[in-house]
Amino acid sequence: MFKFLLNSVARALGFSKVEARGTLILIILIFSCIVCTRVYVSYIKKPKITSIQQKEELDKWVKEVQQSYQVKEQNSEVQDRYKYIPKSNFAQKRQKLNTPLAEKVAPPSFLEEEKEKNNAMASGPIDINEATTQHLESVRGIGPTYAKRIIKFREALGGFSDAGQLEEVYGLPTETIPLLQDKFQVLSGPNPLNINADSAKILARHPYINYDIAWIIINFRKQHGDITSIEDLKKIQAIDQETIEKLRPYLD
């Protein structure tokens, strides 16, 4: 029978015996896969109920599901099919859970201090050298990262001497600087540099002094004595005029 089919396929399609044999085998495999799939879907994959008890449990579960949906649709308290109104006692518990922690445990004195700080912020400009991260984050466009970056730059300087120094904070958006300058002002002077006693490592921490300038200052101190004024610093030709002017508020 197989040889007859083989010869028939070869004559009909003009194949050689090898090609006809391969084609015939492929057709048989495809047909077998189709039959197996049909059998799997119809008999094997189909869930079977092995006992009357399982059938009763399944019917009971289906009825419960149907009843729950009917109750959900008929309930007059439901405004939305997917949003339920909680019962009164449950709502009270949720309200207690959602109460902010500060309102539960904060003493009245703490709340009063916070109110005073907020009132002070609203009444006038804030000293940029005393501003906290919370103060800075109250400005539109300033998040925790920028606020920490401003404070870090302020600490490296020893304090801002001019609000224009905000432009030197790395990455600070240009459009945010005027908003900061409107809300914050320099109301206290910066801490002066101890230029006659600090080591090169400490001096180089200042944003306006690098290691080269720090060693030049130390060598000048050794040769000419203490630097008592900005005029002494001008004698060091290796330091440009722009850097000297930036350092002026931290030397006077």
C-alpha positions, 0 to 999 in steps of 0.5 A: 500500500505504501509503495502504491501511494509512493509511486502515485505521488511520484508520478502525479508531482514528477518527484523522484522516489526520495522526494515522493517518500519525504513528501508522503511522510510529511503529509502523514506527520501533519495529519497525525498532529491535527488528529492529536490536537483534536483528541487533546482538546476534545477529551484530555484537556476537557475538565472531568467531574469524577463524582456527583459530589464534585458536580454539586460543589461546582453548581453551588459555587456557580450559583454563589457567584451569580448571586453575588453579582446580582446583589452588587448590581441591586445594591442601592448604596453602590454608586459605581460598579467598581467603587463601593461605599464603606460602612460607617464603622469601617469608614471611622476606622479608615479615618483614624488610620489615615490621620497624619502621624504628626497630628497624633503625636506632635505636642502643641508646642511643636505645631506652634513652632512650625506655624511660626516658621511658616508665618515668618517665611510668608512675612518677608525674605529669608536669609539664604545662609539660614535656609533649610532644605524645606525652605528651598523646596518651597520654591517652584522647580527646587526639589530635594536634589537641588536643595541639597546641592545649594546647601552643599555649595553654601557650606563649601563657600562658608556662606553666600556673600551675594545672591548672585552666587546661586548662578554658580550652583551646578545644574541649577535651572536658569529660570529658577534662579530669579525665583530663589533671589526673590524669596531669599536674600543675604542677611548675614555675612559669610564665614571668613577664610583663615587664610594664614593658618589653614593648610593647602588641603583645607584652602583647596576645599573652597570653590574659588581656590584650587590646589595650585592657588592654595600652595601659591598662598602658602609659599607667599605666607612663608616668604612675606608673612601673613596676608592682612588685606586684599592688597596683599593677595593682589601682590600674587601675580599667579592669582587673577583679578576675577578670583581675587574679587570673588575671594574679597568677601571671605578675607575682609 
